[in-house]
Amino acid sequence: MSDLKREGANPKSFKDTWMALPPEVKAFMPESSLTYLEATNQMHCGPGEGGSKFADARVHNIADVVGMCEDLAAKVAARQDDREALRRAGAPESAFLPAVKGEEAPAGLPEALYFKVDGIEGRLGIVRLGDVDPGTRVLIRREKGNSNPTDKKNYAQVSFTIVRGTVQDMPKTDFGTIIIGRSPGDKDAVWTVHPGAPVRPAMGEFAITEGLVGPEEVAAGEKQPVRVMTVAEVKVGANLTDDDYIKIIPGNIDDLVLRYNVVV
């Protein structure tokens, strides 16, 4: 991310910023969750391919974004959030859990609050299919885990990724999202902090993903199988529309697929 921010900046560590948060805000980021939050921070504020990236010179880590959200503790206590503003910014209804679930909701359904922090530059690791040329090639792979849906701990669905350009070429946004949630019996806690609206990329199992095992299932010395298809072919094969989203990462797809066994 250093190439997206001011040169010569002295970035604060996530732990340093976390320590300086007001106690009532830090309560949503308990010390027991720091390993998880550090991984989230690395995804959205660190170098590398994965995830959307904050590009604002003021944002050295995700705790900076949490600290920029005014009256956060009071809003959480009142179960008030910015989901209406996030809907207007493009988030689909399916992105939201209830702030307070009704009596008809499943017993195990979590609750969550969604906060929009304006004025924060970022780059999105997700793109709307309707905004991409139909001939653009898509990498189809199981990014982690295995292909066994009965293995609840390690199973991962197949994802779709466009690989092109640099970080600077990724779609821009001017706000960040904080999601604070709680499962039944748990306290409110920061689940994630990321640039842009809470939009989920398309994933799943389809005829075009058959045989694409995960990295855990590949024998030593062998390459993981993937497929490469055009956006137009993926839309047909996975029953996607222009309003569905898939992942986008910087790089060259011809170079990246050398790591894999491209199957037809």
C-alpha positions as a Python dict, from the first residue, in 0.01 Angstrom:
ca = {
    (1, 'M'): (0, 0, 0),
    (2, 'S'): (297, 236, 33),
    (3, 'D'): (267, 318, -337),
    (4, 'L'): (-86, 449, -277),
    (5, 'K'): (1, 677, 13),
    (6, 'R'): (230, 971, 68),
    (7, 'E'): (595, 885, 42),
    (8, 'G'): (786, 954, 360),
    (9, 'A'): (487, 888, 583),
    (10, 'N'): (555, 722, 916),
    (11, 'P'): (279, 462, 940),
    (12, 'K'): (141, 375, 1280),
    (13, 'S'): (99, 10, 1364),
    (14, 'F'): (-246, -135, 1415),
    (15, 'K'): (-161, -211, 1779),
    (16, 'D'): (-48, 147, 1847),
    (17, 'T'): (-368, 294, 1703),
    (18, 'W'): (-582, 35, 1881),
    (19, 'M'): (-421, 125, 2213),
    (20, 'A'): (-510, 492, 2164),
    (21, 'L'): (-880, 434, 2092),
    (22, 'P'): (-1131, 548, 2355),
    (23, 'P'): (-1217, 264, 2596),
    (24, 'E'): (-1582, 256, 2486),
    (25, 'V'): (-1469, 204, 2123),
    (26, 'K'): (-1185, -34, 2203),
    (27, 'A'): (-1446, -254, 2371),
    (28, 'F'): (-1565, -351, 2021),
    (29, 'M'): (-1210, -471, 1940),
    (30, 'P'): (-1118, -684, 2245),
    (31, 'E'): (-764, -805, 2286),
    (32, 'S'): (-883, -1161, 2231),
    (33, 'S'): (-975, -1068, 1871),
    (34, 'L'): (-650, -894, 1778),
    (35, 'T'): (-509, -1186, 1577),
    (36, 'Y'): (-820, -1188, 1358),
    (37, 'L'): (-823, -809, 1329),
    (38, 'E'): (-453, -802, 1239),
    (39, 'A'): (-531, -1037, 948),
    (40, 'T'): (-816, -809, 839),
    (41, 'N'): (-581, -513, 866),
    (42, 'Q'): (-320, -688, 652),
    (43, 'M'): (-581, -756, 384),
    (44, 'H'): (-708, -401, 357),
    (45, 'C'): (-405, -192, 460),
    (46, 'G'): (-108, -414, 380),
    (47, 'P'): (73, -503, 59),
    (48, 'G'): (-28, -792, -164),
    (49, 'E'): (-307, -898, -395),
    (50, 'G'): (-592, -985, -163),
    (51, 'G'): (-884, -763, -80),
    (52, 'S'): (-985, -403, -127),
    (53, 'K'): (-723, -153, -14),
    (54, 'F'): (-740, 175, 175),
    (55, 'A'): (-542, 439, -15),
    (56, 'D'): (-597, 741, 211),
    (57, 'A'): (-282, 897, 357),
    (58, 'R'): (-455, 925, 696),
    (59, 'V'): (-534, 554, 713),
    (60, 'H'): (-237, 348, 823),
    (61, 'N'): (-452, 67, 961),
    (62, 'I'): (-817, -27, 1012),
    (63, 'A'): (-818, 112, 1367),
    (64, 'D'): (-770, 457, 1213),
    (65, 'V'): (-1101, 410, 1026),
    (66, 'V'): (-1278, 296, 1343),
    (67, 'G'): (-1146, 606, 1519),
    (68, 'M'): (-1291, 829, 1245),
    (69, 'C'): (-1648, 709, 1300),
    (70, 'E'): (-1815, 972, 1517),
    (71, 'D'): (-2026, 867, 1816),
    (72, 'L'): (-1971, 500, 1735),
    (73, 'A'): (-2035, 367, 2086),
    (74, 'A'): (-2355, 569, 2122),
    (75, 'K'): (-2484, 451, 1783),
    (76, 'V'): (-2415, 88, 1873),
    (77, 'A'): (-2598, 128, 2205),
    (78, 'A'): (-2897, 276, 2020),
    (79, 'R'): (-2879, 8, 1743),
    (80, 'Q'): (-2860, 286, 1483),
    (81, 'D'): (-2643, 255, 1173),
    (82, 'D'): (-2593, 380, 816),
    (83, 'R'): (-2746, 95, 618),
    (84, 'E'): (-2977, 331, 428),
    (85, 'A'): (-2678, 538, 312),
    (86, 'L'): (-2494, 218, 218),
    (87, 'R'): (-2795, 98, 17),
    (88, 'R'): (-2785, 427, -174),
    (89, 'A'): (-2414, 369, -231),
    (90, 'G'): (-2482, 36, -400),
    (91, 'A'): (-2500, -228, -126),
    (92, 'P'): (-2773, -488, -199),
    (93, 'E'): (-3030, -583, 62),
    (94, 'S'): (-2867, -927, 88),
    (95, 'A'): (-2556, -763, 239),
    (96, 'F'): (-2733, -677, 566),
    (97, 'L'): (-2822, -868, 879),
    (98, 'P'): (-3089, -715, 1105),
    (99, 'A'): (-2978, -457, 1360),
    (100, 'V'): (-3232, -612, 1596),
    (101, 'K'): (-3388, -937, 1479),
    (102, 'G'): (-3757, -997, 1514),
    (103, 'E'): (-3929, -1284, 1688),
    (104, 'E'): (-3974, -1464, 1356),
    (105, 'A'): (-3598, -1474, 1290),
    (106, 'P'): (-3404, -1803, 1326),
    (107, 'A'): (-3270, -1854, 1677),
    (108, 'G'): (-2907, -1856, 1570),
    (109, 'L'): (-2923, -1554, 1337),
    (110, 'P'): (-2662, -1289, 1426),
    (111, 'E'): (-2731, -916, 1441),
    (112, 'A'): (-2509, -651, 1285),
    (113, 'L'): (-2465, -277, 1242),
    (114, 'Y'): (-2313, -108, 938),
    (115, 'F'): (-2134, 227, 952),
    (116, 'K'): (-2032, 443, 655),
    (117, 'V'): (-1721, 658, 709),
    (118, 'D'): (-1711, 922, 437),
    (119, 'G'): (-1411, 1094, 286),
    (120, 'I'): (-1172, 796, 289),
    (121, 'E'): (-1003, 704, -38),
    (122, 'G'): (-975, 338, -127),
    (123, 'R'): (-942, 90, -409),
    (124, 'L'): (-1199, -187, -447),
    (125, 'G'): (-1109, -552, -494),
    (126, 'I'): (-1448, -617, -649),
    (127, 'V'): (-1607, -513, -978),
    (128, 'R'): (-1959, -520, -1125),
    (129, 'L'): (-1980, -759, -1420),
    (130, 'G'): (-2177, -507, -1623),
    (131, 'D'): (-1880, -269, -1603),
    (132, 'V'): (-1636, -519, -1758),
    (133, 'D'): (-1582, -607, -2123),
    (134, 'P'): (-1752, -946, -2190),
    (135, 'G'): (-1428, -1077, -2343),
    (136, 'T'): (-1224, -1017, -2028),
    (137, 'R'): (-1070, -1339, -1899),
    (138, 'V'): (-1166, -1465, -1553),
    (139, 'L'): (-963, -1693, -1326),
    (140, 'I'): (-1189, -1958, -1167),
    (141, 'R'): (-1035, -2126, -862),
    (142, 'R'): (-1084, -2243, -507),
    (143, 'E'): (-864, -1995, -323),
    (144, 'K'): (-835, -2187, 4),
    (145, 'G'): (-947, -2498, 186),
    (146, 'N'): (-1103, -2794, 11),
    (147, 'S'): (-1400, -2892, -204),
    (148, 'N'): (-1583, -3105, 55),
    (149, 'P'): (-1902, -2920, 162),
    (150, 'T'): (-1944, -3148, 464),
    (151, 'D'): (-1614, -3020, 606),
    (152, 'K'): (-1760, -2709, 766),
    (153, 'K'): (-1423, -2588, 892),
    (154, 'N'): (-1219, -2608, 571),
    (155, 'Y'): (-1469, -2611, 285),
    (156, 'A'): (-1447, -2309, 52),
    (157, 'Q'): (-1660, -2224, -249),
    (158, 'V'): (-1506, -2150, -586),
    (159, 'S'): (-1449, -1783, -665),
    (160, 'F'): (-1414, -1576, -983),
    (161, 'T'): (-1132, -1325, -1025),
    (162, 'I'): (-1027, -1075, -1290),
    (163, 'V'): (-651, -1015, -1293),
    (164, 'R'): (-537, -695, -1459),
    (165, 'G'): (-346, -368, -1421),
    (166, 'T'): (-201, -222, -1100),
    (167, 'V'): (-344, -127, -763),
    (168, 'Q'): (-392, 226, -896),
    (169, 'D'): (-617, 86, -1172),
    (170, 'M'): (-860, -78, -931),
    (171, 'P'): (-1205, 83, -895),
    (172, 'K'): (-1202, 383, -659),
    (173, 'T'): (-1420, 461, -360),
    (174, 'D'): (-1441, 756, -123),
    (175, 'F'): (-1572, 589, 192),
    (176, 'G'): (-1511, 298, 423),
    (177, 'T'): (-1748, 55, 596),
    (178, 'I'): (-1728, -74, 954),
    (179, 'I'): (-1938, -379, 1041),
    (180, 'I'): (-2003, -451, 1408),
    (181, 'G'): (-2193, -770, 1481),
    (182, 'R'): (-2290, -1012, 1752),
    (183, 'S'): (-2405, -1371, 1759),
    (184, 'P'): (-2667, -1472, 2016),
    (185, 'G'): (-2515, -1446, 2362),
    (186, 'D'): (-2206, -1256, 2241),
    (187, 'K'): (-2106, -892, 2279),
    (188, 'D'): (-2089, -645, 1990),
    (189, 'A'): (-1754, -666, 1813),
    (190, 'V'): (-1590, -533, 1497),
    (191, 'W'): (-1630, -799, 1231),
    (192, 'T'): (-1456, -615, 950),
    (193, 'V'): (-1346, -276, 821),
    (194, 'H'): (-1304, -228, 446),
    (195, 'P'): (-1322, 31, 166),
    (196, 'G'): (-1653, 78, -12),
    (197, 'A'): (-1994, -75, 40),
    (198, 'P'): (-2058, -425, 182),
    (199, 'V'): (-2096, -605, -150),
    (200, 'R'): (-2038, -981, -168),
    (201, 'P'): (-1862, -1127, -473),
    (202, 'A'): (-2023, -1418, -656),
    (203, 'M'): (-1906, -1761, -540),
    (204, 'G'): (-2049, -2109, -549),
    (205, 'E'): (-2048, -2450, -716),
    (206, 'F'): (-2152, -2489, -1080),
    (207, 'A'): (-2089, -2719, -1373),
    (208, 'I'): (-1800, -2492, -1477),
    (209, 'T'): (-1636, -2534, -1135),
    (210, 'E'): (-1649, -2915, -1136),
    (211, 'G'): (-1313, -3072, -1056),
    (212, 'L'): (-1160, -2755, -912),
    (213, 'V'): (-1022, -2886, -585),
    (214, 'G'): (-874, -2664, -316),
    (215, 'P'): (-508, -2615, -228),
    (216, 'E'): (-545, -2856, 66),
    (217, 'E'): (-630, -3137, -177),
    (218, 'V'): (-337, -3102, -416),
    (219, 'A'): (-56, -3356, -382),
    (220, 'A'): (297, -3232, -317),
    (221, 'G'): (466, -3125, -639),
    (222, 'E'): (140, -3092, -833),
    (223, 'K'): (-34, -2773, -943),
    (224, 'Q'): (-384, -2682, -831),
    (225, 'P'): (-643, -2702, -1113),
    (226, 'V'): (-814, -2381, -1227),
    (227, 'R'): (-1017, -2269, -1527),
    (228, 'V'): (-994, -1953, -1735),
    (229, 'M'): (-1309, -1833, -1910),
    (230, 'T'): (-1439, -1502, -2042),
    (231, 'V'): (-1683, -1284, -1849),
    (232, 'A'): (-1952, -1375, -2102),
    (233, 'E'): (-1891, -1749, -2050),
    (234, 'V'): (-1887, -1715, -1671),
    (235, 'K'): (-2218, -1526, -1673),
    (236, 'V'): (-2379, -1815, -1862),
    (237, 'G'): (-2204, -2095, -1673),
    (238, 'A'): (-2269, -1953, -1325),
    (239, 'N'): (-2603, -1786, -1406),
    (240, 'L'): (-2470, -1439, -1321),
    (241, 'T'): (-2603, -1102, -1434),
    (242, 'D'): (-2456, -758, -1501),
    (243, 'D'): (-2546, -665, -1142),
    (244, 'D'): (-2339, -944, -987),
    (245, 'Y'): (-1987, -871, -864),
    (246, 'I'): (-1663, -1068, -885),
    (247, 'K'): (-1317, -1013, -742),
    (248, 'I'): (-1046, -809, -912),
    (249, 'I'): (-675, -811, -828),
    (250, 'P'): (-379, -633, -987),
    (251, 'G'): (-138, -834, -1198),
    (252, 'N'): (-106, -1024, -1524),
    (253, 'I'): (-330, -1328, -1566),
    (254, 'D'): (-83, -1493, -1806),
    (255, 'D'): (185, -1479, -1536),
    (256, 'L'): (-48, -1584, -1254),
    (257, 'V'): (-185, -1895, -1424),
    (258, 'L'): (168, -2036, -1454),
    (259, 'R'): (130, -2133, -1088),
    (260, 'Y'): (-170, -2351, -1173),
    (261, 'N'): (-286, -2638, -1389),
    (262, 'V'): (-532, -2475, -1631),
    (263, 'V'): (-799, -2729, -1722),
    (264, 'V'): (-1067, -2710, -1991),
}
